[in-house]
Amino acid sequence: MTLQSHNPLVYCVVLNLNGLSVIEDALESILQMTYANFRILVVDNGSSDGSPIFIRERFPNIELMENEQNLGFGGGNNVGMEYALSKGAEWIFLLNNDIVVDKNLLSELIDVGIKEETTGALGAKIYYFDEPDKIWFAGGNVNFFTGLTTHRQIRKVDTNTNDAVQDSDYITGCALLLRVSVLKEVGLFDEVFFPSYVEDADLSMRIRQAGYKLRYVPKAKLWHKVSSFSGGGLTPLKTELRTAHSLIFFRRYARWYHWLSMPLFIFLGSMVFIFREVLKGNWGLIQALFQGFALGIRKTSSSQGTAA
């Protein structure tokens, strides 16, 4: 990796909600990163498991902010980003609390960010923690004709055949490095997506619309304990929120010609989902799907973003 003469200040913002079982591994790995100029801020989102006390005692040199209640993914991270901005951060690195990072993660990302001044945000290659050679995220695709957002190469074994930096349609909020000057221009997370899901794709789209690139850096790596907090599989709440927030996203950014095909794909996808869940007897998920469409329609008129 090419060493840079300038090491901009990076604030690593780690959002925590009842992460007592995972936060220690995350923070210990972040502390081992080789990049020369970073600080760590943990934003606790109203945890009830004692994790703020543990963090304060186990990591006394790490900054900790405690929200009295759960502000959601966007709201909690916005609190952290506003603090980082007040401290003069040039980059903000959002990280989940259920990850373990490679020591060169931040160095690899910043190296690309410094070289490419038109890049607004960067993401890393993310593996499943329990299957450390299997990919969870290797860049993202947004298809406005079908109404789908997808992680590239998800669940595929990494062959390590292509280390070239690539454009990405969005960067997952699991590990999202943001250039502060761009963030000030486009705003923070839109809290209409409370409590979670799709806010990272929305911020990514605003960055792209402002004329900046999103870059996926394969040499930057970390491992994600997928669903360690939210639980595995679908739940009615997940189904409702993902449906609602995806609808908001596509209604906000799709062009008129996308709607010539998107409703058909959404209908067909919904029918497949309903048929599958009927066979399983998951009536709660089916109800949640319709509730999600209704919620998405109600939320669509909400604000476009939160200004930095």
Secondary structure as GFF3:
##gff-version 3
##sequence-region A 1 308
A	DSSP	beta_strand	10	16	.	.	.	ID=ss1
A	DSSP	alpha_helix	23	31	.	.	.	ID=ss2
A	DSSP	beta_strand	38	45	.	.	.	ID=ss3
A	DSSP	alpha_helix	51	58	.	.	.	ID=ss4
A	DSSP	beta_strand	63	67	.	.	.	ID=ss5
A	DSSP	alpha_helix	72	86	.	.	.	ID=ss6
A	DSSP	beta_strand	91	95	.	.	.	ID=ss7
A	DSSP	beta_strand	99	101	.	.	.	ID=ss8
A	DSSP	alpha_helix	105	115	.	.	.	ID=ss9
A	DSSP	beta_strand	119	128	.	.	.	ID=ss10
A	DSSP	beta_strand	135	137	.	.	.	ID=ss11
A	DSSP	beta_strand	140	143	.	.	.	ID=ss12
A	DSSP	beta_strand	148	151	.	.	.	ID=ss13
A	DSSP	beta_strand	166	167	.	.	.	ID=ss14
A	DSSP	beta_strand	175	179	.	.	.	ID=ss15
A	DSSP	alpha_helix	180	186	.	.	.	ID=ss16
A	DSSP	three_ten_helix	191	193	.	.	.	ID=ss17
A	DSSP	alpha_helix	199	209	.	.	.	ID=ss18
A	DSSP	beta_strand	213	224	.	.	.	ID=ss19
A	DSSP	alpha_helix	236	253	.	.	.	ID=ss20
A	DSSP	three_ten_helix	256	260	.	.	.	ID=ss21
A	DSSP	alpha_helix	262	280	.	.	.	ID=ss22
A	DSSP	alpha_helix	283	299	.	.	.	ID=ss23
###
